[in-house]
Amino acid sequence: MEFQFFFESKEDGVSHLLSDKTCHVMILDLNSNHDSLKERIACARRMIASDVAWVIMADDGLRATADELVRHGAFDYCRRPPSIRDLRIMLRRAHESSTLKRQREQGGQNIETMGDRDQMVGGSRAMHQVHHLIDCVSSIDASVLITGESGTGKELVARAIHNRGNRGSRPFVAVACGAIPETLIEAELFGHEKGAYTGTVGSREGYLEQSRDGTLFLDEVGELSLFTQVKLLRVLQQREFSRLGNNRLIPLRSRIIFATHRNLAEMVTQGKFREDLYYRINVMKIEIPSLQERPEDIATIATHFLHHYARVFQKPIDAIEPEAMAVLQGYPWPGNVRELENVIQRCIILARGRTLRLENLPVMLREKAHTNIEEAVPGGTFEHKLRDYKVRLAATAVRENNGNKTLAARSLSISRAYLHRLIRLADPGAFCEEDGMEIEPT
């Protein structure tokens, strides 16, 4: 993918670029010291287009403005000045988003029915690392093991690896190993010939054949029986297999990506997963963080689902009121992104008007958020209340600065060492990986 850069500061120049069908991504630079800042923001609000992905580059002091532009249709934003790696990843994702939108409008290609919901949304440091690993392995046929809690988007990562690599135009076959009975999994994977076992009325290609030169995604590989694990290991070692009822060897042409929410290393020690298969599939491991580990992405993901399902349900909802967003950001999301997606769908169905409001949220979410607020109220002596308040301020600053402790300390006008002491007070087991030393609480 090649990028061409055009620098335009006037609205008529931007309009000309937007009318050019070769323009896929626009970068808006919000510099708090720039003389024409207000004009740039006003221009962006008027000119954000549905088929052009806008990336907002903003100073820390303009984060609220950047969030507002994202809610109004911009793709995402990054801190100014950005790192070259983070900006490259964001531009690639923005280009993919713009391309998908144009293809849907033109109807020229068979796009996945899940549409833009398949995008991995979020600009946290943890997700930037995930995108970096995807770029590293997408064009290399090494075994990849994707781990993470249920609902974090393991299949989205597998699809991203497939789409960004040289197999992107070939088939992508996803198999939920835990959903297939143990008596049928072998026939489903390898295929069978007529009469191979009781009940077969004809020959059938298995998933290994159906994926051909594309990608086979084996989700929840930890659910496979030890017998099936042995056969799968042989396929990976010999790069060939045969259908049930036929000895003819078929070469393995597809790439296989594995995923699980279980601890395979622990299963190996328990004798539930073969050690040799574990090391065979765990060449490159991509661990997806839970939504609770990246709370700074909740607002972006919620807004993404809001826009998507508002179009699907044909409802004119384009914003989430601050009180509702505060509840969404304060909920722990045990079901991760999948749970957030379901909640947004339900809210859109119930909502009236153009804004998703607090009363549209499930009662359980509102009660949980209220409980969290009550638990966060400091108690005890004045010293304890003051300490707890400082700890909460430190945690909020780190979250708002995407985990960057230097910027968090600067925003609070305190030293980085003192910030680490506050973090350690919040979590006595905390360890400062960057400094390589523990911070003793005072």
HUZISUL-V822812 format. One record per pair of residues at least 12 apart in sequence whose ideal C-beta (glycine too) atoms are under 10 Angstrom apart, sorted by the first residue. I is the first residue (numbers start at 0). J is the second residue. If there is no record, write none. Layout:
i=(I/I)
j=(J/J)
This chain:
i=(0/0/0/0/0/0/0/0/2/2/2/2/2/2/3/3/4/5/5/5/6/6/7/7/8/8/8/8/8/8/9/9/9/10/10/10/10/10/10/10/13/13/13/13/13/13/13/13/13/14/14/14/14/16/16/17/17/17/17/17/18/19/20/20/20/22/22/22/22/22/23/23/23/23/23/23/23/23/23/23/23/23/24/24/24/24/24/24/24/24/24/24/24/24/24/25/25/25/25/25/25/25/25/25/25/25/25/25/26/26/26/26/26/26/26/26/26/26/26/27/27/27/27/27/27/27/27/27/27/27/27/27/27/27/28/28/28/28/28/28/28/29/29/29/29/29/29/29/29/29/29/29/29/29/30/30/30/30/30/30/31/31/31/31/31/31/31/32/32/33/36/36/36/40/40/40/40/40/40/40/43/43/43/43/43/43/43/44/44/44/44/44/47/47/47/47/47/47/48/48/48/49/49/49/49/49/49/49/50/50/50/50/50/50/50/50/51/51/51/51/51/51/51/52/52/52/52/52/52/52/52/52/52/52/52/52/52/52/53/53/53/53/53/53/53/53/53/53/54/54/54/54/54/54/54/54/54/54/54/54/54/54/55/55/55/55/55/55/55/55/55/56/56/56/56/56/56/56/56/57/57/57/57/57/58/58/58/59/59/59/59/59/59/59/59/60/61/61/62/62/62/62/64/65/65/65/66/66/66/66/67/69/69/69/69/69/69/70/70/70/70/70/70/70/70/70/70/71/71/71/71/72/72/72/73/73/74/74/74/74/74/74/74/74/74/74/74/74/75/75/75/75/75/75/75/75/75/76/76/76/77/77/77/77/77/78/78/78/78/78/82/84/84/84/84/85/85/85/85/85/85/87/87/87/88/88/88/88/88/88/88/88/88/89/89/89/91/91/91/91/92/92/92/92/92/92/92/93/95/95/95/95/95/95/95/96/96/96/96/99/99/99/99/99/99/100/100/103/111/111/111/113/113/113/113/114/114/114/115/115/115/115/116/116/116/116/116/116/116/117/117/117/117/117/117/118/118/118/118/118/118/118/119/119/119/119/119/119/119/119/119/119/119/120/120/120/120/120/120/120/120/120/120/120/121/121/121/121/121/121/121/121/121/121/121/121/122/122/122/122/122/123/123/123/123/123/123/123/123/123/123/123/124/124/124/124/124/124/124/125/125/125/125/125/125/125/125/125/125/126/126/126/126/126/126/126/126/127/128/128/128/129/129/129/129/129/129/129/129/129/129/129/129/130/130/130/131/132/132/132/132/132/132/132/133/133/133/133/133/133/133/133/133/133/134/134/134/134/135/135/135/136/136/136/136/136/136/136/136/137/137/137/137/137/137/137/137/137/138/138/138/138/138/138/139/139/139/139/139/139/140/140/140/140/140/140/140/141/141/141/142/142/142/142/142/142/142/142/142/142/142/142/143/143/143/143/143/143/143/143/143/143/143/143/143/143/143/143/144/144/144/144/144/144/144/144/144/144/144/144/144/144/144/145/145/145/145/145/145/145/145/145/145/145/145/145/145/145/146/146/146/146/146/146/146/146/146/146/146/146/146/147/147/147/147/147/147/147/147/147/147/148/148/148/148/148/148/148/148/148/148/148/148/148/149/149/149/149/149/149/149/149/150/150/150/150/150/150/150/150/150/150/150/150/150/150/151/151/151/151/151/151/151/151/151/151/151/151/152/152/152/152/152/152/152/153/153/153/153/153/153/153/153/153/153/154/154/154/154/154/154/154/155/155/156/156/156/156/156/157/157/157/157/157/157/157/157/157/157/157/158/158/158/158/158/159/160/160/160/160/160/160/161/161/161/161/161/161/161/162/164/164/165/165/166/166/166/166/166/166/166/167/167/168/168/169/169/169/169/169/169/169/169/170/170/170/170/170/170/170/170/171/171/171/171/171/171/171/171/172/172/172/172/172/172/172/172/172/172/172/172/172/172/173/173/173/173/173/173/173/173/173/174/174/174/174/174/174/174/174/174/174/174/174/174/174/175/175/175/175/175/175/176/176/176/176/176/176/176/176/176/176/176/176/176/176/177/177/177/177/177/177/177/177/178/178/178/179/179/179/179/181/181/181/181/181/182/182/183/184/184/184/184/184/184/184/184/185/185/185/185/185/185/185/185/186/186/186/186/186/186/186/187/187/187/187/188/188/188/188/188/188/188/188/188/188/188/188/188/189/189/189/189/189/189/189/189/189/189/189/189/189/189/189/189/190/190/190/190/190/190/190/190/190/190/190/190/190/190/190/191/191/191/191/191/191/191/192/192/192/192/192/192/193/193/194/195/195/195/195/196/196/199/199/202/202/202/202/203/203/204/204/205/205/205/205/206/206/207/207/207/207/207/207/207/207/207/207/208/208/208/208/208/208/209/210/210/210/210/210/211/211/212/212/212/213/213/213/214/214/214/214/215/215/215/215/215/215/216/216/216/216/216/216/217/217/217/217/217/217/217/218/218/218/218/218/219/219/219/219/219/220/220/220/220/220/220/220/220/220/220/220/221/221/221/221/221/221/221/221/221/221/221/222/222/223/223/223/223/223/224/225/225/225/225/225/228/228/228/228/228/228/229/229/229/231/231/231/231/231/231/232/232/232/232/232/232/233/234/234/234/235/235/235/235/235/235/236/236/236/237/237/238/238/238/239/239/255/256/256/256/257/257/257/257/257/257/258/258/258/259/259/260/263/263/263/263/263/264/264/287/287/288/289/289/289/289/289/289/290/290/290/290/290/290/290/290/290/290/291/291/291/291/291/292/293/293/293/294/294/294/294/294/294/294/294/294/295/295/295/295/295/295/295/296/296/296/296/297/297/297/297/297/297/297/297/298/298/298/298/298/300/300/300/300/300/300/301/301/301/301/301/301/301/301/301/301/301/301/302/302/302/302/302/302/303/303/303/304/304/304/304/304/304/304/304/304/305/305/305/305/305/305/305/305/305/306/306/307/307/307/307/308/308/308/308/308/308/308/309/309/309/309/309/311/311/312/312/312/312/314/314/314/314/314/314/314/315/315/315/315/316/316/316/316/316/316/316/316/316/316/316/317/317/317/318/318/318/318/318/319/319/319/319/319/319/319/319/319/320/320/320/320/320/320/321/322/322/322/322/322/322/323/323/323/323/323/323/323/323/323/323/323/324/324/325/325/325/326/326/326/326/326/326/326/326/326/326/326/327/327/327/327/327/327/327/327/328/328/329/329/329/329/329/329/329/329/330/330/330/330/330/330/330/330/330/331/331/331/332/338/341/342/342/342/342/342/343/343/343/345/345/345/346/346/346/346/346/347/349/375/375/375/377/377/386/386/386/386/387/387/389/389/389/389/389/389/389/389/390/390/390/390/390/390/390/391/391/392/392/392/392/392/392/393/393/393/393/393/393/393/393/393/393/393/393/393/394/394/394/394/394/395/395/395/396/396/396/396/396/396/396/397/397/397/397/397/397/404/404/404/404/404/404/405/405/407/407/408/415/415/415/416/416/416/417/417/418/419/419/419/419/419/419/419/419/420/420/420/420/421/421/421/422/422/423/423/423/423/423/424/424/424/425/427)
j=(23/87/90/91/94/95/98/163/23/24/87/90/91/94/21/22/26/19/22/25/26/28/25/42/28/33/35/38/39/42/35/38/42/38/39/41/42/43/45/46/25/27/39/42/43/45/46/48/51/42/45/46/48/46/51/46/47/48/50/51/48/51/50/51/101/48/50/51/52/97/50/51/52/90/93/94/95/96/97/98/100/101/51/52/53/54/74/89/90/91/92/93/94/96/97/43/46/47/48/51/52/53/54/55/73/74/93/97/52/53/54/55/56/77/81/86/89/90/93/39/40/42/43/46/47/53/54/55/56/57/65/68/73/76/54/55/56/57/58/79/80/43/55/56/57/58/60/61/62/64/65/68/76/79/56/57/58/61/79/80/57/58/59/60/61/64/79/58/60/58/58/61/64/55/57/61/64/65/67/68/55/64/67/68/71/72/73/67/68/71/72/73/68/69/71/72/73/74/72/97/100/72/97/100/101/104/306/310/96/97/98/100/101/103/104/105/72/74/93/96/97/100/101/72/73/74/75/89/90/92/93/94/95/96/97/98/99/100/68/69/71/72/73/74/75/76/93/97/69/73/74/75/76/77/81/86/89/90/92/93/94/122/67/68/69/73/74/75/76/77/79/76/77/78/79/80/81/86/89/76/77/78/79/81/78/79/80/78/79/399/400/403/406/409/410/410/76/79/76/78/399/400/76/77/78/79/298/299/302/324/318/120/122/298/299/302/303/298/299/301/302/305/306/317/318/319/324/302/306/317/318/302/306/317/93/302/89/90/92/93/94/96/97/118/120/122/299/303/89/92/93/96/120/121/122/299/303/89/122/299/89/90/122/127/401/122/400/401/403/406/127/127/130/131/134/122/124/127/130/131/401/130/131/134/122/126/127/128/129/130/131/133/134/122/127/130/130/133/134/163/118/119/120/122/126/130/159/118/115/117/118/119/159/162/163/115/118/120/303/111/114/115/117/118/162/114/115/115/158/162/171/154/155/158/307/307/310/311/303/306/307/310/155/303/304/307/308/311/340/152/154/155/158/159/162/152/155/158/159/300/303/307/133/152/155/156/158/159/287/296/300/303/336/152/155/296/299/300/301/302/303/304/307/336/152/288/290/293/295/296/297/298/299/300/303/336/293/295/296/299/401/288/292/293/294/295/296/297/299/398/401/402/288/293/295/400/401/402/403/286/287/288/289/292/293/295/296/401/402/152/287/288/293/295/296/299/401/401/285/286/288/145/147/151/152/155/156/159/285/286/287/288/293/156/159/163/285/145/156/160/283/284/285/286/145/156/157/159/160/161/162/163/164/285/159/160/163/164/160/283/285/160/163/164/254/256/282/283/285/159/160/161/162/163/164/165/166/167/160/163/164/165/166/167/160/164/165/254/282/283/164/165/166/214/253/254/255/254/282/283/235/254/255/256/257/278/279/280/281/282/283/284/156/157/160/214/216/254/255/256/257/258/280/281/282/283/284/285/220/256/257/258/259/263/277/279/280/281/282/283/284/285/286/157/160/216/218/220/256/257/258/259/260/283/284/285/286/287/221/257/258/259/260/261/262/263/281/284/285/286/287/258/259/260/285/286/287/288/289/292/335/260/287/288/289/290/291/292/332/333/334/335/336/337/219/260/289/333/334/335/337/338/260/287/289/290/332/333/334/335/336/337/338/339/340/341/260/286/287/288/289/290/292/293/334/335/336/337/287/290/300/335/336/337/340/216/218/219/256/257/258/259/260/285/287/171/173/175/216/218/256/258/287/336/216/256/258/285/287/171/173/214/215/216/217/218/256/257/258/285/171/173/214/216/256/285/214/216/254/256/283/285/173/213/214/215/216/254/256/214/214/254/212/254/210/211/212/213/214/253/254/213/214/212/213/210/211/212/213/214/252/253/254/209/210/211/212/213/214/215/253/210/213/214/215/216/253/254/256/205/206/207/208/209/210/211/213/214/215/216/217/253/255/206/210/214/215/216/217/218/256/258/187/188/205/206/207/209/210/215/216/217/218/219/220/255/216/217/218/219/222/258/188/217/218/219/220/221/222/223/224/227/231/257/258/259/218/219/220/221/222/223/259/260/218/219/222/206/222/223/227/222/223/224/226/227/196/224/196/206/222/223/224/226/227/230/231/205/223/224/226/227/230/231/243/198/199/203/205/242/243/244/203/205/206/207/205/206/207/208/215/217/223/227/230/231/234/240/243/203/204/205/206/207/208/227/230/231/234/240/241/242/243/245/249/202/203/204/205/206/207/208/209/240/241/242/243/244/245/249/203/204/205/242/243/244/245/241/242/243/244/245/247/244/245/244/242/243/244/245/243/244/243/244/242/243/244/245/242/243/242/249/240/242/243/249/253/255/231/234/239/240/242/249/251/252/253/255/240/242/249/251/252/253/253/251/252/253/254/255/252/253/252/253/254/252/253/254/253/254/255/256/251/253/254/255/256/257/253/254/255/256/257/258/231/255/256/257/258/259/280/256/257/258/259/260/257/258/259/260/261/255/256/257/258/259/261/263/272/276/277/280/257/258/259/260/261/262/263/266/271/272/277/259/261/257/259/272/273/276/271/270/271/272/273/276/271/272/273/275/276/277/273/275/276/255/257/273/276/279/280/273/275/276/277/279/280/276/249/251/255/251/255/275/276/279/280/275/276/279/250/251/250/251/252/251/252/280/280/283/285/276/277/279/280/281/284/280/285/287/272/280/287/276/277/280/281/284/277/281/335/336/335/331/332/333/334/335/336/330/331/332/333/334/335/336/337/338/339/330/331/332/333/335/335/398/401/402/327/328/329/330/331/332/394/398/399/328/397/398/399/400/401/402/328/336/339/401/324/327/328/329/330/332/336/339/319/324/325/327/328/327/332/336/339/340/343/319/323/324/327/328/336/339/340/342/343/346/355/317/318/319/324/343/355/339/340/343/336/339/340/341/342/343/344/346/347/317/318/319/343/344/346/347/350/355/318/343/340/343/344/347/340/343/344/345/346/347/348/343/347/350/353/355/344/347/344/347/348/350/347/348/350/351/352/353/355/350/352/353/354/343/346/347/350/351/352/353/354/355/356/359/353/354/355/352/353/354/355/356/343/346/350/354/355/356/357/359/360/354/355/356/357/358/359/357/356/357/358/360/365/368/346/350/354/355/356/357/358/359/360/364/365/355/357/357/368/372/357/360/361/364/365/366/367/368/369/371/372/339/342/343/346/355/360/364/368/368/398/364/367/368/369/370/371/372/375/342/360/361/363/364/365/367/368/371/367/368/371/364/364/361/359/360/361/363/364/355/359/360/359/360/361/358/359/360/361/364/359/361/387/388/391/390/391/421/424/440/441/424/425/411/413/417/418/420/421/424/425/420/421/422/423/424/425/426/421/425/407/410/411/413/418/421/407/408/411/413/417/418/419/420/421/422/423/424/425/407/421/422/425/426/407/410/411/408/409/410/411/413/418/421/410/411/418/421/422/425/418/419/422/431/433/434/418/433/421/422/421/431/433/434/431/434/438/438/441/438/431/433/434/436/437/438/439/440/438/439/440/441/438/440/441/438/440/437/438/439/440/441/438/440/441/440/440)
